[in-house]
Amino acid sequence: MRTFVAVVVAVALVAVYAADEKKPADGERPKTFRRLIPADVLRDFPGMCFASTRCATIEPGHTWELAPFCGRSTCVTAEGDQAGRLLELVEDCGPLPVPNPKCKLSEKTNKTAAFPDCCPVFDCEEGAKLEYPEIATPAPAKEGAKDAPKA
């Protein structure tokens, strides 16, 4: 019985300690942004993405770091009506927040770390929140619309 009581007390203490830990403020670390863009493909290496930051060809399904930028990309094959086309899934830190005098770039920011740990970290005064600019996204293409001829 004493063992059972000791275990219950230990679990309760751990739960109280975990609940008491200071959590990072909302917006301290920005969300990571993901977008699909057409992949660069070299004519001598069809079926492979060209990673310009590494000057290398990458097979579909493989990922590479975007150093010296904070991000990573993955070579992916499109599905659906564009099946077989190569795309690049780009992940990065997104836009910087709107300047706020109550928030400063933290010394915790490690620009040389691997993604996403290289993304900026901000320290804000109590009650201050970071605001991020809206990112315009293109409207979806209309069905049946043809691409305009390219000159």
C-alpha positions in Angstrom: 0.0 0.0 0.0 2.8 2.4 0.8 4.4 1.7 -2.6 1.1 2.6 -4.3 0.8 5.9 -2.3 4.4 6.8 -3.1 3.8 6.1 -6.8 0.6 8.3 -6.8 2.4 11.1 -5.0 5.4 10.9 -7.5 3.0 11.0 -10.5 1.2 14.0 -9.0 4.5 15.9 -8.4 5.6 15.3 -12.0 2.2 16.5 -13.3 2.4 19.7 -11.2 6.0 20.3 -12.2 5.2 19.8 -15.9 2.2 22.1 -15.7 4.3 24.8 -13.9 7.0 24.9 -16.7 7.1 28.1 -18.6 5.9 27.6 -22.1 7.3 29.8 -24.9 5.1 32.8 -25.8 2.9 32.4 -28.8 4.6 33.7 -31.9 8.1 33.3 -30.4 9.2 31.0 -33.2 7.5 31.6 -36.6 5.7 28.9 -38.3 7.4 27.2 -41.2 6.1 27.8 -44.6 5.7 25.2 -47.3 5.0 25.7 -51.0 5.3 23.8 -54.2 7.2 25.4 -57.1 8.2 24.0 -60.5 11.5 22.2 -60.1 14.6 23.2 -62.1 15.4 20.3 -64.4 18.5 20.0 -66.6 17.9 18.7 -70.1 20.7 16.1 -69.6 19.1 14.8 -66.4 15.4 14.4 -67.0 13.5 13.0 -64.1 15.7 14.7 -61.6 15.5 18.0 -59.8 18.4 20.4 -60.0 19.4 21.9 -56.6 20.9 25.2 -57.5 22.2 25.8 -53.9 24.2 22.6 -54.1 24.8 22.5 -57.9 23.6 18.9 -57.8 20.9 16.7 -59.3 18.4 15.2 -56.8 16.2 12.2 -57.3 12.4 12.4 -56.5 11.7 11.8 -52.8 15.1 13.1 -51.6 15.6 16.3 -49.6 18.4 18.9 -49.5 19.3 21.8 -47.3 19.1 25.3 -48.8 22.3 26.6 -47.1 23.3 29.4 -46.9 19.5 30.1 -46.6 17.4 28.7 -43.7 15.3 26.1 -45.4 15.1 22.8 -47.2 13.6 21.4 -50.4 12.3 18.1 -51.5 12.1 16.8 -55.1 8.6 15.5 -55.6 6.6 14.1 -58.6 3.3 15.8 -59.4 0.1 13.8 -59.4 -3.2 14.3 -61.1 -3.4 16.2 -64.4 0.3 17.1 -64.2 1.5 13.6 -63.3 5.1 13.1 -64.0 6.1 16.7 -63.7 8.8 17.5 -61.1 8.1 19.9 -58.4 10.1 21.3 -55.5 8.5 21.3 -52.1 10.2 24.3 -50.4 10.1 24.7 -46.6 11.5 27.9 -45.0 10.9 30.3 -42.1 8.6 32.5 -44.1 8.5 36.3 -43.9 9.9 38.2 -40.9 7.3 39.7 -38.5 6.1 43.3 -38.7 8.6 45.4 -36.7 7.5 45.7 -33.1 9.6 47.7 -30.6 8.5 45.4 -27.8 10.0 42.3 -29.5 13.7 41.8 -30.2 15.6 39.1 -32.1 16.7 36.6 -29.5 20.3 35.5 -28.9 18.8 32.0 -29.0 18.6 32.4 -32.8 21.2 30.0 -34.4 21.5 31.0 -38.1 23.9 28.2 -38.7 21.7 25.4 -37.4 19.8 23.0 -39.6 16.3 23.8 -40.7 14.0 24.6 -38.8 16.3 25.4 -35.9 17.9 28.2 -37.9 14.6 30.2 -38.0 14.7 33.4 -36.0 13.5 33.4 -32.4 12.1 36.5 -30.9 11.9 37.7 -27.3 8.8 39.8 -26.6 7.8 41.9 -23.6 4.9 40.5 -21.6 1.6 41.0 -23.6 3.4 41.8 -26.9 2.6 39.7 -29.9 4.3 39.3 -33.2 2.3 40.0 -36.3 3.2 38.4 -39.6 2.4 39.9 -43.0 -0.3 38.3 -45.1 1.2 36.3 -47.9 -0.6 36.6 -51.2 -1.4 33.3 -52.8 -2.3 32.9 -56.5 -5.9 32.0 -57.2 -6.4 28.5 -58.4 -6.4 28.0 -62.1 -9.8 27.8 -63.7 -10.8 24.4 -65.1 -10.4 24.2 -68.9 -8.3 27.4 -69.0 -5.3 27.0 -71.4 -1.9 28.4 -70.7 -1.1 31.4 -72.9 1.6 30.8 -75.5 5.0 31.8 -74.3 7.1 34.0 -76.6 
